[in-house]
Amino acid sequence: MTNIRRYSSNGAPIFITAVTANREPFLRGNENKQLLLDVIREVKSEYGFVMLGYAILNDHFHFLINPKQADISKIMQSVKLRFTRRFNQQPMTVEKQSVSLWQRRFWDHIIRDEDDFQRHLDYIHYNPVKHGIVQSAYEYQFSSFRVYIERDMYSPDWGVDAAPLQISTMEVE
């Protein structure tokens, strides 16, 4: 029995992190990242949550959603199960020798205010840079960063010289 408690967000956005089993890079490759993104969008359509931000890396993903009335545990269960089924339908790969693709749980944080929202959105968008995948958030295809550039909320060179100060102490993976 688990002692993890999930609290109602009462309409507030929720930051979520899900990690692959043993941090295996099951999400590496554009096809697997796109598959996960397609699954998230499908589940979004079914459950009616609002996607506010995301980043999909090789061994984990972050997203920021407003679940409205949807149960985040059911959302995450649907995302993980659907991705796993479709991943396993692909031609045989070495990864499929693993029993499970995902860690059993996920980490969530209810956003408290605008500053908290911005800090978590910055964390999501800076994550591919933090992990050394790209030199700038703008270069990374599998995040919502470019959408926010179009909305004039970031500049293309944001975070290139250094990690934003407000996320320097955050560790949510």
N, C-alpha and C positions, 0 to 999 in steps of 0.2 A: 504494500500500500504506500502510496506517495504522500508526502506532506506538502506538496506544492499547492498553493492556493491561487486561483485566478479570480481577480476582482472585476466587477463590472466597470467599464470605462465611462459609463453615463454619458456617452456621446463624444468623449474625448478621443483623439487619435491614439494609436498604439504602435510602438516601435517593436518589431519582432526580429529575432535572429534565430535561424535554424542552421545546424551544422551537420555535415555528413558523418557517417559512422567512422570512427577512428581518424577523422579528418582526411579520409581518402579523397582524392580529387575527382570524384564522380561527375562533377559539373564542368570539368575541363572540356575545352572544345566548344566552338560556337554553336554546334548542333544541340548539345546538351543544355547549354545556357538558354538557347531559344526555345527548346522543349519546355524547360521549367517556366520561362516567361509566358509561353502559350497556356500552360496549365494554370498559372496564377490568374491570367486574364479570364480563362474559362470559369474558374472558381469564383472570381470577382463578379462575373455576370450572373452566376447562379445565386450567390449569397447577397449580392447587392452592396458590398462594401466599396468604399472609395479608396483608390490607390493614390497615395500622396508622394511616395518616393520609394526607390528600390535600387539595389545593386546586387548582382549575382556574380560571385567569384567561384573559384575552382572547388572549394570545399565548404562553402557556406553562402548564405544569402541573408540580406537584411531587407525588410520593407517596413514602410510606415503607412498604416492604413487607418481609415475611420470605419470601424465595423458596423456603424449604425446600431442595429439590433442583433446582428449576427454574433454567434458564439465563436470566439477566436480559436478555441480548441477544435471545433468542427471544421473551421476554415483550414487550419494547419493540417488536420488529419486528411482532409480532401486533397490538399496540395501534395502532401508527401505520398499518399497512396496512388493518386493518379500519375504523378511523375514516375514513381517506381514501376507501375504497370507498363507505362509507355517506354520507359528506359529499357525494361526487360524484353520488350517486343522488338527492339532493334537487333540487327545481326549480332551474333555472339561476340562478346568482348571479354577480356580478362577480368574486368570489374565485376561481371556477373557471378563470379565465384563467391563473392561476398554474400553473406546471409541477409544483411540489412544495409540499405543505402544511407539511412539517417540515424542520428542519435535519437534516443527515445523521446526526449523532451525538446522544448524550445524555450528561448528566453524572451520575455516580454516586459515592456515598460509603458505604463500609462503616461502620456504626455500631460504635463501639469499646466503649462502656460506657453506663450509665444516664444520666450527665450529657450525653453526646453525643446520646443518643436524645432527651432532653427538649429540648435546644437545637434540634435539627432539627425536632421536632414543633412547638415554639414558632415557629420560622421559617416553617413551612408555614402555621400558623394566623394569623400576623401579616401574611403576604404581601398579602392584599387590602387591608389598612389601609396598608401600606407604599406600595402603588401608587395610593393615593388613591381606590380604588373604593368603600370604605365607611369610616365613622368608627370602627366597632368590629367585631371579628372575629365577634361574635354576629350581626351583620346579614347576613353573607355566607352565601348558600345553598349554594354549591358548594365546601364544605370539610367536613372531619370535626369541626370545632370543637364543634358542638352535641352530637355523640356523647360527646365528652369532658366536656362540662358535665353530661350525664346521669350520667356515671360519677364526678362530683364531683372531677374533676381540674383544672377551670378554673371560674372564676366568670364570669357573663355580661359583667361589666365589665372583664375582663382585657384589658390592653393599650390601654385607651381613652385614658389620659392620656399615655402615652409607650411607645415600643418597649421590650420587655423587655431589660434590660442584656446578658444572655448572648447575644443575637443581634445586637447593635449593630454588630459588625464582620464579620458573615457576608455574603458576596456569592457566591451560587451560581447566578446566572442569566446 
